[in-house]
Amino acid sequence: MAAAEQERLNRLKHTNRFSGDAVRACFDHAGIGFEHVDSVAFFFDEAWTDKELFHQYVEHSDVTTSSARELIKDRVRELFDFQLPDDRISFVRHHDSHAYSVYPQSGFDDALVVVMDGRGEDASASVYSAAGERVELLATKGPSDSLGHWYTAGTELLGYQLFDEYKVMGLAPYGNPDTYRPVLDELFELRPDGDFRLDHARLRAAMFSAGFVPRRRGGTFEQCHMDFAAAVQQVTEEAALHMIGHWLRETGHSRLALAGGVGQNCTLNGRLLREQHLRDIFVHPASHDAGAALGAAIKVEAEKTAALPRRRIRDVFWAPASPRPEETEPLLKKWAGHLDVEHVTGIEKRTAQLLADGKVVGWVQGRSEFGPRALGNRSILADPRPADNRQRVNLMVKKRETYRPFAPSVQAESLHDWFEFPEDIAAPDFMVFTVPVLEHRRTELAAVTHVDGTARVHAVDREVNGRFWRLLEEFEALTGVPVLLNTSFNNHAEPIVDSVEDAVRCFLTTELDHLVVGDLLVSRSPRDREARTALVPRLRPDTRIVRESGPGRVERAVVTGEYTKAKRVPVGAATAALLLSADGERSLAELSSNLTGPGGAETLAEVELLWSERFLDLAPR
């Protein structure tokens, strides 16, 4: 009925906070409360989770100790005023949770099910044989040989951090893996029966001994960094292909279902698609731990009902709410002076013309997607033909490295006219496979074709997303190309937008040309800049303004967040004073009389920077 990730609602990217907002949103959608809930499923083993909590309590002696079960009950009691009985809480082993997300939702009657990630409790990879309602564990790999930890270790040497692994995947095609394979081969070995050795713990020392200079965060990418990324990716692919290939032969399965964080490595998935001679392959569109939470619920349900229904999912438009036309237009009109709003009959045709004319558009339709990919309901769209559009969208919206590729969305009927995708495999409803762009089409799709001639393709079926399909149809009528550049609708500091308010915030803090919400075309008002001082600032609940010593031991004000890995943004004294006096009622102009005077432009620029970094919000009264 509904599924939501907490980050979409509390707007903290990769948040690790309790998912109370997401639970409430799903309850509201279904019209239920906790008293109607039969079971709560948690996607890790109970004893293992308690052990992990114990380590946290040792490191943070000021935190009151509690078990995982009691913590869940405490959060439910605090947020929902409900005493959750012990017998309604179930803990499911982590890789079982992933397996039970992907196998039932693949729709397969039988399959090899493979889960690969950093680690579950005592496994980093698990292989299952599934047939009918039976899912049988065949083999596991321990954490010491973790493909997920291997990739994360490489990610850190490239100046990135956890959750940035996809950036390394995008960098790898620029490098030559042979440069560092002799070093990595000392840590890597393929063994009989699909086994392998992969010593991620020694990667840093091995690269140091080889004279490799790690990239510092924000530093320039040298060729050595690209070569290293290529080698890390190549080893990952070889290990996974070796293991999966063996178990396909051993079991005789011709269908593959794949989940876990490594399942988001679309380049690996593309090789599995092309090289394993499969009848079909299904990679869960939420292969990360949000998908594991879903799988834990499915497994508990299966155990209670003694049945495991299987149905191929074609979309993940599962958000608990969608923009209602009768509410959207009044909301947008509150931004008079900042936004110009026009109701358009035939919005697909009008948007296609804007895209063909070189505009970049934020596109909001229906319920938002579950998982990390925008699939045509919360997307930023652009013309896929001009090569300059890749750099343009990277800089104007994402504020990210210009080497990183964008994905194409294509009408499903035209998939094989533009991309090398096996004819006998179901078209990719989700962005989970990197495949070659047909060689004679690469210049036509210059903005979405990566340096190695590939793209992470998304096929749009008319029956799955009719409005997005019609937009592609209208774009083809104008350009002859049934493809659009499609990237997630968000800036660098936030998760994908969920609500209309999120979309407006992103639109006004980027250089997007237009925003489309339903049938409404939104443009930036010519008066937007001068009207900014009339907006009311509201600090996020977790934003903190602290004083610290800067360069030369000069004391300065810094804005940061009370959450994991929050940025730290130095601001001037005038900006700090304005923020400290913000009460959610007075406008910027009322809080600071000199915004239009000397020095005011700098203060306003700092406030707008903090808005774009999502430390505060600006909104009309």
N, C-alpha and C positions, 0 to 999 in steps of 0.2 A: 504493500500500500504506500509506504513512504520510507525513505532512508535519508539521513542527513549526517554530515560530519560537523563536529563541534566548531572547527575552524571557520566554516562558512557563516556561522552565526555570531561567534565572539570576535571574528575578524582578526584573529591572531594566527599567522601562518604556521602550520605544523604544531599547533597547540597541543600540550599534553594534559590539559585540564579536564576535569570530569565533564562528561558530555550531557550535562543537565539541560542546556538550552536545546540541544538536538532532540533529546528525549521528549521535552515538552512540545516542541514543534510537531513531532510525529504523532504524539497523543492528540494534539489539537486537530490535526488533519483527520485522524481516525475517529475523533469524537469519543475518546476513552480516557480513563485515568489509571493510576497504578492498581486500583482495586480490580481492574479487568485483566491484569497481566498474569498469565499462567507461569511464566519463567523469565528469569533474567540470566542471560548467558555471558560469560566473560571468556575472552579468547586466549587464556593461558591456564596451565595447571595450577591448582590452588596451592600446593606445597611449594612449588617453584616460585610463585608470586610472593608468598610469605617470606621466602628466603631473600628475594630481591628487596622487599621492603625492609627486612632486617639490616641489609647493607646500607640502605638509605638512613635508617635510624642511627646506625653507628656513626655515619658521616655528619648527621644533623642532630646533635644531641638535644636541641631545643624542641624537637618535634615529638609529640606524644606518640608512643608506640601503639600499633593496632594491627590486626590481621586484615588481609584483603577482604574477607567476608564482612568484617565489621566496618571497614571503610565504605564498602558499597552501601551497606545498610545506613550508615551515618549520613552519606551524601543524599540518599533517597529521603531520609527523614527530614533533613535540613531543607531540601528543595521542594519536596512534594508533601510534607507532613503525613507520611505514610510509613508504617512499621512493616518493612518487608520481611516476611517469614523466611527462616533459614532454608526451608525445603523448596523455596522458589528460586534459589540461586544455584546455578550450575557453572562449573569451571570446565573448560574444554582445552585439551592440549593444543598448542599453537598451530602445529602443522596440520593436525586434524581439522582445525578451524578453516585454514586455507583450503584444504582438500574438499571440504564440504561446502565451500562457496563455489568452487569452479566446476566440480563434476555435475551436481544437479542442474546448474544454470548453463552448462554446455548443451544440455538436451541429449547427450550421448547415451546409448544403451550399454556401451562398454567403452573403456578407455584406459590408457596409461595416464595416471595422474601424478604430476611432479610438482613438488613445492620446493622452492629455493629462496633463501633469504639470508639475513645476517645470522640469526639463530632463533630456534624456538627454545624449548627447555634444554634439551641435550642434543639437538640436531640442527644442522644448517641446511640439509637437503633431505627430503623424504620422497620415496617412490612408492606408489600404490597401484594395485590392479583393481579396477572397478568394473563390475558387471551387474546389471539390474540394480538392485538396492544394496548390493554388497560392495564395500570399500575395504580392501585388505592391504595392510602395510607390508611391503616387500623388503625394503632396505632403507637405511639412513646413513648420512654422513655427519660426523661430529663437528663441533664448532671450530676445531683446530684447522679444518680444511674448508672453512666457510667461503663460498663464492661471494656472498654479500660483504663479509668483512674484508676480503681481498680487494674488492672494488672500492670500498670505503677507505682503506689504507692508501690506495693509489690516489683517490680523490683528495685526501689530505695533503699529499706531497705536491699536488697541483694547486695549492692555495685555496681549496674549497673545503666544505664541511659536510656533515651529515645532511642528507636530502639533496645534495648537489650532484649526485652521481650522474644524472642525466646530462649534465654539462660536459662531463668527461666523455660520455658516449658521443656527443656532438663534436668534440675536439679530435677524437681518435682518427677520423678519416684524413686529417691534415698531416698525419705523421707516418713514419716508416717503422713498423714494429721490429724489424731486424736489428735496429740500433741497440736495443736493450734486451732482446730475447736471450742472449747468452747469460745475462745476469739473472733474469727471471726463471730460466730453465734450471738454475740451481735450487729453486724453491718449488718447482712444479714438475710433476711426473704422472704420466698416464699409466695405470696399472691394469692388470687383467680384470675381467668381469665388470667393466664399467667403473672401476674404482679409480681414484686419483689422489695424489698428494698435492696440497696447495698451502704453503707455509706463509700466511699473511703476516704473522707476528715478526718475521725476519725481513720483511720487505723494506722497511725504512733503513735498517742497517746495511742491507745489501746494496741499495741504491747509493747510500753515502759512501760506501767503500768503492763504488764504481765511479765516484767523482761527480755524481749527479747533483745539481744545485736546485733545491726545491724552489718552486715559485712562491713568492710571498703573496698574501691575499691582496688583490688589487694591482699586483705587478704585471709586467709585460709577459706575454707568452713567447718564449723562445722555441726554436725548433726542437730542442731537447725535450721540452715539455710535451710537445705534440707527439714526438716519437715514443715517449713513455706512455702517454695515454693510449696510443695505438697498440703497444705491447700488452698493457693491462687488459684492454678489450679483447685482444686476440687470445690470450690465455683463458679468459673467462669463457669465450665461445668454445674453445677446444675442449675444456673440461666438461662443460655442460653437454655438448654434442656427444662426447665420448660416453658419458653416463646414460643419457637418454637413449642414444642409439643402441646401446647394449640391452637395455630393458625393453625396448620395443621388439628387438629380435628375440629376447628370452621369453616374453609373454605372448608374442604374436599379435599384440594389439596394433591396429592401424590408425587409431585415433589418439590424439594427445590433448590433455587438459592441463593447463599450466597456471600456477599462481605463486604468490610470494613476491617479495620486493624485486628479486632478480627477474621476475616475469615482466617487469617494466623496461627491461633492456630490449628495446624494439629491434636493434640490429641483430642480436642473438635470435630473437623470434623470427626475423626474416630468413635467417639461415636454416632454422628448423623447418620453416615453411617450404623452402626450396630444396632442401637436401635430404630430408628423412622419408620421402616417398609415402606421405601420409594420405589417408582418405579424408581426414579433416583434422583441424587443430583449433582449439579454443583457448585463448588467453583471457583470463578474467579482466574486465575493464577497470576493476578496483583490486588489483593484485596486491596492493599494500595492506596495512593492518586494518583499515576501515573495512576492506573485504573480508578479513579474518573475523571481525566482529559479526558480520553478516553470516559467515559460515558457521560460527559457533551457535548462533540461533537456529540455523537450519539443522545442525546435527542434534541439538537438544530436542527439537520438534520431531525429528526422525525417530529418535529413541522413545519418545513418549507415544507416538502413533504407530510405531512399527511399520512405517512407510517412508519412502524417499522419492517423492514426485520429481520428475526431471522435465524441464522445459527450457529450450534455448531462449535466452534473453536477447532481444534485438535492440533495446535501448536502455539507458539508465537515467531517464528523466523522472527521477523519483523524489525530488525535493518536496517537502511538505506543503509548500505554497507556491503560487504563481501570480504574476501581476494581473490584477483584475482591471479590465478597461475602465470601469466606472470609477475606480479609485486612482488609476495611474495619471489621468490627465489633470485632475485637481492637484495632485502631488507635484507634478512638474510645473504647473502654473504658479506654485508658490515661489518658484525661482525666477519670476518675471524680473527682467533687467539682467539676468545671467543666461537664461535659456529662451530661445524662440521655439515654440511648439506648433507643429502643423499636423492635422489629421490627413492621412493620405489614403485614398482608395487605390488599391493595387500597389501596396508598399514594396512588394518584391521587384516590380518593374522599375520603380523609382530608385530603389537602393542599388539595383544592378547598374543603372545609368551612372549613379554617383561613383560606384566602384570602377566602372569602365573609364570614367573621367579622371581617375587617379586618387579618389578620396579613400580615406581609411575610416571604417565604420564600426562602432560598437553595436552588437546585435543581441537583443534580449527578447526571448520568446518563451512562453509557457513555463513549465517547471524546469529548474536547473538540473544539471547532470550530477550524478553521484560518482565520485572518483576524480582522478587528477586531470582528465582531458575535457576540453570544451568540444562538444559534438554538434554544435549548431543551435544551441539555446542560450548560451552565455559565451559568445565568440567575438573576437575582433577579426574583421574581414578586410581583405585587400585584393587587388588585382595580382594574380600569380605570375604575370608575364614579365614585367620589368625587373631586371636584376636589382635595381636600386631599391625596390620595395623591401627587400630583406633588411638592409641596413636602416632604411627609413623607419620601419616599424620597430626594429630593435631599439633605436635611439629615441623615437618620439613617444613611445608608450612604455616599453619594458625597461628602458635605461639599463640594458644588459650588453654583454659581449656581442660584437657584431658577427662573430664566426658562427653563432648558433643558428641552426636551421629552423624554418617554419614548416608546418604540415600542410598538405593539400587536402581539401575535400572535393570529391568528384561524384557526379551522378553514377549510381551503381551500374547503369546500362553502358556507361562509357569507360568503366574501369580498365578493361583490357585494351582499349584504344590508346591509352596513355601510360599504363604501368605494366611492368612484368609481374603479373600475379597469376598463379596456377589456375587454369580454367576449371579444374575439377574440385577446387576448394571454395567453400562458401565465401562470398564477398565480405570484406572486413568492415563490420558495423562500427568498430571501435579503432582508435589510433594505436594499434599494438604491433604492427609489422612495418619494418623498414624494407622497402623493395626497390629495385631499379626502376627509374623512369625510362620509358622507351627512348632509345638513343636519339631518334629523329624528333622527339618531342621536348628534349631538354632545353633547347633555346626558347621554346614557347612557354616553358614553365620555369623561367630562370630564377624567380623569387622563391620557389619551393624545392628546387633541385639542389641537393647538397653537393659539396665539392667532389664526392665520389660517385655522383650520378644517381643517388638514391633519394627517396622521400618516405616519410612516415604517413602512409596513405589512409584515408578515411572514405569509405564508400557510402553514399547517402541513398537510401532506398525511399521511394515515394511513399510506401506504406508505413515507414518508420517515422519520417520527419517530412511531412508534405510541404510545409512552408519553406523549409531550407532547400528542399529539392526544387521547388518552383523558382526560388532565387537563383539557383544554379542554371535552371532552364532559361530564365530571362537574361542572365549574363552570357550564356552561350549564344542566344539570339543576337546579341550585340557584338560579340567578339569571336564567335566560333569556338570558344573554349569553355567546356562544362566543368570548370575547376575554379576554386577560390582558395587563396591563402587563408588559413583558419588557425588562429591561436587563441589561447584562453583570455577571457576578458578580465584582466587585472593589471595592476602595475607591479613593480618589482617588490613592493613592501607588503603585499596583501595576498590572500587566497583569491580564487575566482569569485567574482561578484555573485551575489545571490539575489538580493532584493533590488527594487528600482532605485532606492536610496543609494545602495552600493554602486550601482551603475552610474548615477549622476556624479557621485563623489569621484569615481575613476575618470569619467569624462572630463570633469573640470580641472583635474590635476594632471592631465596628460595633454598631448597635442592631437588627440583624435579629432577628425573633421566633423563627424556627425555621430549621433546616437539614435538607434531605432528601438523603440519599445512597443511591441504589438504593431498597431497601425499608425503609430505616432513617429514622426520624424522630428528629431531634436537637433537644433543647431546652437552654436554659442552666440549669444547676443553681442553686438558691437560694443555694448555698454558694460560688458562683464567685468573688465578690469577696474573701471572706475567705481563699479558698484560693490566691489569686494569689501570695502570698509564697513558696509552696512550689515555684513553677515555677523552672526553671533558665534563666538568661539566656545567650544565645550571640550575640556580635556577628557581623554579616555579615563576610566576608573583606575587603570593600572599605570598611567603616565606619572612620572616623578620628575621633579625639578630639583637637582642637587648642585652643590657647590664643590668644586675640586680645583686642584692646582694644575694649571695648564703649562705650556712651554715657558721656561724661565721662572717657574713657580709663581706665575701670576694667577690669582684666583679668578675663576670663571664659572658661569652658570652652564649646566649641561642638562639637556632633556633626555630622559631615557625611559625604559619601561620595566615594570616589575614582573618580568617573565623571562623565560630562557632565551639567551642570546639576543637580548634587546640591543638595538643600536644606541649609540651615544652621540647626541648632536649638540655641540657647543652653540650657545646663543648670546647675544648681547644683553646688557643690563636692562635696556628698555623693553626688549622682548620678554625677558624673565619677569619683569614687573607686571607687564600686561597679562601674562599667563597666570601669575599668582593672584591677580585680582579678578580673573574670569569667573563669572558666577552663573553662566548659562542663560542670562537674561539680557545683559548689555552687549551692544555691538562692538566691533573693533574700534570704530570711531569714538564711541562713548567711553571706552576703556583707555584710549590713548589719543589725546587731542592733537598730537604732532605727527600723525601718520601721513598727512599731506604736506608737512613742513620739512625742514632740514633733518636728515637722518631717518625720516619716516619711511622712506622707500626701503631702506635696509631692514627695518623692523618688519614691515609688511612682507618682504621677501622671505625673512626667516619664518614668519608665521605660515606662509604658504608652503615652505619647505616642510615644516612640521606636519602640515595637512597632508602633503603627498607621502610622507613617511608614516602616516596614520597614528601620530601621537595625539592629535586633536582632530576635531571635526569643525567645519564651518557650515552654517546653515541659516536660512532665513528665519526670522522670528515666527 
